[in-house]
Amino acid sequence: MRRFIVKRLLLAVVTLLGVSLIVFVAARLTGDPVLLFAPTTATEQQLDELRAKMGLDKPIPVQFLIFLRDAARGDFGISLRYSQPAMTLALKRLGPTLELAAYAFILGLLGGVLLGITSATRPGSLRERAGTTFAMLGLSVPGFWLAVILMLVFAVKLHWFPTSGREGALSRILPTISVAWVAVAQIMRVTRSAMLEVLGSDYIKMARIKGLRERVVIWKHALRNALVPVLGIAGFLVAMLIGGLALVESVFRWPGIGSLLIEAVFARDFPLVQAGVLLVSAVVIFINLAVDLLYGIVDPRIRYE
């Protein structure tokens, strides 16, 4: 187990280095931020002085090495737009994003598992067909489009929920549903397939022959083994939820890191983009590691050598 954790941590470091390189280069392909911050009457000499002040006058490889050196000391630069430490801004906005992702994941996990079990235990029924239809819609409808529809119907027309912000419990309902929609569909499909396979196994047949109640067979014996593939996509779903939050946060003006990154991209705020993406990547990597370790709890047969 210890060797496995060490290997994963080393892989996480390599992954973060790769992400930082990709983000560093991609951010600079969006254009010159000096043109956004300098006055329209600025001369070429003034533009060069501003680039030197921002540290953008050096070649990109040199800039990247400087970034790595400073990042190793915990310095991710100063936001060009807010004139504050970029990582501090990203950390302030990470909490609301993780809160919304946690709500969406819990709703997706509970809803997906329940729908998956219902569909698997009643094949051919109306519930099974309804669950399959819901899963198809969940995989087809984008979260941000659903967010707009929910806002128009339940916030603008019916006035049941606020249209934006993070004030009170009601402000969390529509964003959570918009993000959890896809998670419910994904987990429902995986749970249904796993349950159908497990319910057809010999040990389930033996449990039924012994006279165990159907509820015990399903919830105690079948579900535990069916949850292994569900955990397999849990890390992927967390990454998908956090990544898909950006547009939903923008629709509902949720003060999370996703909406902050969108603003930073349009403002060509390179330090803020780099700090935000690296922070989100680190969170996703940590969650994936935690999910891998949970394999051994759900299925004792799994051992890490």
C-alpha positions as CSV (number, residue, x, y, z in Angstrom):
1,M,0.0,0.0,0.0
2,R,2.8,2.4,0.9
3,R,4.6,1.8,-2.4
4,F,1.3,2.4,-4.3
5,I,0.8,5.7,-2.5
6,V,4.4,6.8,-3.2
7,K,4.0,5.9,-6.9
8,R,0.8,7.8,-7.2
9,L,2.2,10.9,-5.5
10,L,5.2,10.8,-7.9
11,L,2.8,10.4,-10.8
12,A,0.8,13.4,-9.5
13,V,3.9,15.6,-9.5
14,V,4.6,14.6,-13.1
15,T,1.0,15.3,-14.1
16,L,1.0,18.7,-12.4
17,L,4.2,19.6,-14.3
18,G,2.6,18.5,-17.6
19,V,-0.6,20.5,-16.8
20,S,1.4,23.6,-15.9
21,L,3.3,23.4,-19.2
22,I,0.2,23.0,-21.2
23,V,-1.7,25.8,-19.4
24,F,1.4,28.1,-19.5
25,V,1.7,27.8,-23.3
26,A,-2.0,27.8,-24.0
27,A,-2.6,30.9,-22.0
28,R,0.0,32.8,-24.0
29,L,-1.6,31.8,-27.3
30,T,-4.7,33.8,-26.4
31,G,-2.9,37.1,-27.1
32,D,-0.9,39.8,-25.5
33,P,-2.4,41.0,-22.2
34,V,-0.5,44.2,-22.4
35,L,-2.9,45.4,-25.1
36,L,-5.8,45.0,-22.7
37,F,-4.3,46.9,-19.8
38,A,-2.4,49.6,-21.6
39,P,-4.2,52.8,-22.7
40,T,-5.1,53.1,-26.4
41,T,-2.7,56.0,-26.8
42,A,0.3,54.1,-25.4
43,T,3.5,54.1,-27.5
44,E,5.4,51.0,-28.5
45,Q,8.1,51.9,-25.9
46,Q,5.4,52.2,-23.2
47,L,4.1,48.8,-24.2
48,D,7.6,47.3,-23.9
49,E,8.0,48.8,-20.5
50,L,4.7,47.3,-19.4
51,R,5.7,43.9,-20.7
52,A,9.0,44.1,-18.8
53,K,7.0,45.1,-15.6
54,M,4.7,42.1,-16.1
55,G,7.6,39.7,-16.8
56,L,6.4,39.1,-20.3
57,D,9.5,40.4,-22.2
58,K,11.5,37.2,-21.9
59,P,11.2,34.1,-24.1
60,I,8.5,31.7,-23.2
61,P,10.9,28.9,-22.1
62,V,12.6,31.3,-19.7
63,Q,9.3,32.5,-18.4
64,F,8.2,28.9,-17.7
65,L,11.4,28.1,-15.8
66,I,10.9,31.3,-13.7
67,F,7.3,30.2,-13.1
68,L,8.4,26.8,-11.9
69,R,11.1,28.3,-9.6
70,D,8.6,30.7,-8.0
71,A,5.8,28.0,-7.8
72,A,8.2,25.7,-5.9
73,R,8.4,28.5,-3.3
74,G,4.7,29.0,-3.2
75,D,4.7,32.1,-5.4
76,F,2.3,31.8,-8.3
77,G,2.5,35.4,-9.4
78,I,0.3,38.5,-9.0
79,S,-3.1,38.6,-10.8
80,L,-2.8,41.1,-13.7
81,R,-6.5,42.1,-13.2
82,Y,-6.9,42.2,-9.5
83,S,-3.3,43.0,-8.4
84,Q,-3.5,40.3,-5.7
85,P,-1.7,37.0,-5.3
86,A,-3.1,34.7,-7.9
87,M,-3.2,31.6,-5.7
88,T,-4.9,33.5,-2.8
89,L,-7.7,34.5,-5.2
90,A,-8.0,30.9,-6.5
91,L,-8.2,29.5,-3.0
92,K,-10.9,31.9,-2.0
93,R,-13.1,30.8,-4.8
94,L,-12.3,27.1,-4.5
95,G,-14.6,26.6,-1.5
96,P,-17.9,27.5,-3.3
97,T,-16.9,25.2,-6.2
98,L,-16.1,22.2,-4.0
99,E,-19.4,22.8,-2.1
100,L,-21.4,22.8,-5.3
101,A,-19.5,19.8,-6.6
102,A,-20.1,17.9,-3.4
103,Y,-23.8,18.5,-3.5
104,A,-23.9,17.4,-7.1
105,F,-21.9,14.3,-6.5
106,I,-24.0,13.2,-3.5
107,L,-27.2,13.8,-5.5
108,G,-25.7,12.0,-8.5
109,L,-24.5,9.0,-6.4
110,L,-27.7,8.5,-4.5
111,G,-30.0,9.1,-7.5
112,G,-27.9,7.1,-9.9
113,V,-27.5,4.1,-7.6
114,L,-31.2,4.0,-6.7
115,L,-32.2,4.3,-10.3
116,G,-29.7,1.7,-11.4
117,I,-30.9,-0.8,-8.8
118,T,-34.5,-0.2,-9.7
119,S,-33.8,-0.7,-13.4
120,A,-31.7,-3.9,-12.8
121,T,-34.2,-5.6,-10.4
122,R,-37.2,-4.9,-12.6
123,P,-36.1,-5.4,-16.2
124,G,-38.8,-4.6,-18.8
125,S,-40.9,-2.7,-16.3
126,L,-42.1,0.9,-16.7
127,R,-39.5,2.0,-14.1
128,E,-36.7,0.4,-16.1
129,R,-37.8,2.1,-19.3
130,A,-38.1,5.4,-17.5
131,G,-34.7,5.1,-16.0
132,T,-33.1,4.2,-19.4
133,T,-34.8,7.2,-21.0
134,F,-33.6,9.5,-18.2
135,A,-30.0,8.2,-18.6
136,M,-30.1,8.9,-22.4
137,L,-31.4,12.4,-21.7
138,G,-28.8,13.0,-19.0
139,L,-26.0,12.1,-21.4
140,S,-27.4,14.2,-24.2
141,V,-28.4,17.4,-22.5
142,P,-25.5,19.8,-21.6
143,G,-25.4,21.0,-18.1
144,F,-25.2,24.7,-19.0
145,W,-28.2,24.4,-21.3
146,L,-30.2,22.7,-18.5
147,A,-29.1,25.5,-16.2
148,V,-30.5,28.2,-18.5
149,I,-33.8,26.3,-18.9
150,L,-34.1,25.8,-15.1
151,M,-33.4,29.5,-14.5
152,L,-35.9,30.7,-17.1
153,V,-38.7,28.4,-15.8
154,F,-38.2,28.2,-12.0
155,A,-36.4,31.5,-11.3
156,V,-37.6,34.0,-13.9
157,K,-41.1,32.7,-14.6
158,L,-42.2,31.0,-11.3
159,H,-39.9,33.0,-8.9
160,W,-39.4,29.9,-6.8
161,F,-35.6,30.2,-6.7
162,P,-33.2,33.1,-6.9
163,T,-31.6,33.7,-10.3
164,S,-28.1,34.1,-9.1
165,G,-25.8,34.3,-6.1
166,R,-25.0,32.1,-3.1
167,E,-27.4,33.4,-0.5
168,G,-29.5,30.8,1.4
169,A,-30.3,27.2,0.7
170,L,-32.6,27.9,-2.3
171,S,-29.8,29.4,-4.3
172,R,-28.0,26.0,-4.3
173,I,-30.8,23.9,-5.7
174,L,-30.9,24.8,-9.4
175,P,-27.1,24.8,-9.8
176,T,-26.8,21.5,-8.1
177,I,-29.5,19.9,-10.3
178,S,-27.8,21.4,-13.4
179,V,-24.4,19.8,-12.5
180,A,-25.8,16.5,-11.1
181,W,-27.9,15.8,-14.1
182,V,-25.0,14.1,-16.0
183,A,-23.7,12.4,-12.9
184,V,-27.0,10.7,-12.2
185,A,-27.2,9.4,-15.7
186,Q,-23.6,8.1,-15.7
187,I,-23.9,6.3,-12.3
188,M,-27.3,4.9,-13.2
189,R,-26.0,3.2,-16.3
190,V,-22.9,1.8,-14.6
191,T,-24.9,0.6,-11.6
192,R,-27.6,-1.0,-13.7
193,S,-25.0,-2.9,-15.8
194,A,-23.0,-4.0,-12.7
195,M,-26.2,-5.1,-10.9
196,L,-27.4,-7.2,-13.8
197,E,-24.1,-9.0,-14.0
198,V,-23.9,-9.6,-10.2
199,L,-27.5,-10.7,-9.9
200,G,-26.8,-13.4,-12.5
201,S,-23.8,-14.8,-10.6
202,D,-23.8,-18.1,-8.8
203,Y,-23.4,-16.8,-5.3
204,I,-26.5,-14.7,-5.7
205,K,-28.4,-17.7,-6.9
206,M,-27.1,-19.6,-3.8
207,A,-28.2,-16.9,-1.5
208,R,-31.7,-17.0,-2.9
209,I,-31.7,-20.8,-2.6
210,K,-30.8,-20.5,1.1
211,G,-34.0,-18.5,1.5
212,L,-32.5,-15.0,2.2
213,R,-34.9,-12.2,1.7
214,E,-34.7,-10.4,-1.6
215,R,-33.9,-7.1,0.1
216,V,-30.9,-8.7,1.9
217,V,-29.7,-10.3,-1.3
218,I,-29.8,-7.0,-3.2
219,W,-28.7,-4.5,-0.7
220,K,-26.1,-6.6,1.3
221,H,-24.7,-9.1,-1.2
222,A,-25.3,-7.7,-4.7
223,L,-24.8,-4.0,-4.2
224,R,-21.4,-4.2,-2.5
225,N,-19.9,-6.0,-5.5
226,A,-21.7,-3.8,-7.9
227,L,-20.3,-0.6,-6.3
228,V,-16.7,-1.5,-7.4
229,P,-17.2,-0.3,-11.0
230,V,-19.2,2.7,-9.7
231,L,-16.2,3.7,-7.7
232,G,-14.2,3.2,-10.8
233,I,-15.9,6.1,-12.5
234,A,-16.2,8.2,-9.3
235,G,-12.9,9.9,-9.8
236,F,-13.7,10.6,-13.4
237,L,-17.1,12.0,-12.4
238,V,-15.5,14.4,-9.8
239,A,-13.2,15.7,-12.5
240,M,-16.1,16.1,-14.9
241,L,-18.3,17.8,-12.3
242,I,-15.6,20.3,-11.3
243,G,-14.7,20.9,-15.0
244,G,-18.3,21.3,-16.0
245,L,-19.0,23.8,-13.2
246,A,-17.5,26.7,-15.0
247,L,-20.4,27.4,-17.4
248,V,-23.0,26.6,-14.7
249,E,-21.3,29.0,-12.3
250,S,-21.3,31.7,-15.0
251,V,-25.1,31.1,-15.6
252,F,-26.0,31.4,-12.0
253,R,-23.2,33.9,-11.1
254,W,-22.0,31.4,-8.5
255,P,-18.8,32.7,-6.9
256,G,-16.7,29.7,-7.7
257,I,-13.3,29.1,-9.2
258,G,-14.9,28.1,-12.6
259,S,-16.4,31.5,-13.2
260,L,-13.2,33.1,-12.0
261,L,-11.2,31.2,-14.5
262,I,-13.5,32.2,-17.3
263,E,-13.1,35.8,-16.4
264,A,-9.3,35.3,-16.2
265,V,-9.2,33.8,-19.6
266,F,-11.1,36.6,-21.2
267,A,-8.9,39.1,-19.3
268,R,-5.7,37.2,-20.4
269,D,-4.7,37.1,-16.7
270,F,-2.0,34.5,-17.1
271,P,-1.0,34.1,-13.4
272,L,-4.6,33.7,-12.3
273,V,-5.3,31.1,-15.0
274,Q,-2.2,29.1,-14.2
275,A,-2.8,29.2,-10.4
276,G,-6.5,28.3,-10.8
277,V,-6.0,25.4,-13.2
278,L,-3.1,23.9,-11.1
279,L,-5.2,24.2,-8.0
280,V,-8.2,22.4,-9.6
281,S,-5.8,19.8,-11.1
282,A,-4.3,19.1,-7.6
283,V,-7.8,18.7,-6.1
284,V,-8.8,16.2,-8.8
285,I,-5.6,14.2,-8.5
286,F,-6.1,14.0,-4.7
287,I,-9.7,12.9,-5.1
288,N,-8.7,10.2,-7.6
289,L,-6.1,8.9,-5.2
290,A,-8.7,8.7,-2.4
291,V,-11.0,6.8,-4.7
292,D,-8.3,4.3,-5.5
293,L,-7.7,3.7,-1.8
294,L,-11.4,3.1,-1.3
295,Y,-11.3,0.1,-3.6
296,G,-9.7,-1.9,-0.9
297,I,-12.5,-1.0,1.5
298,V,-15.3,-1.9,-0.8
299,D,-13.7,-5.0,-2.2
300,P,-11.2,-6.7,0.2
301,R,-9.9,-8.9,-2.6
302,I,-8.1,-5.8,-4.1
303,R,-4.6,-5.4,-2.8
304,Y,-1.9,-3.0,-3.9
305,E,1.5,-4.6,-4.1
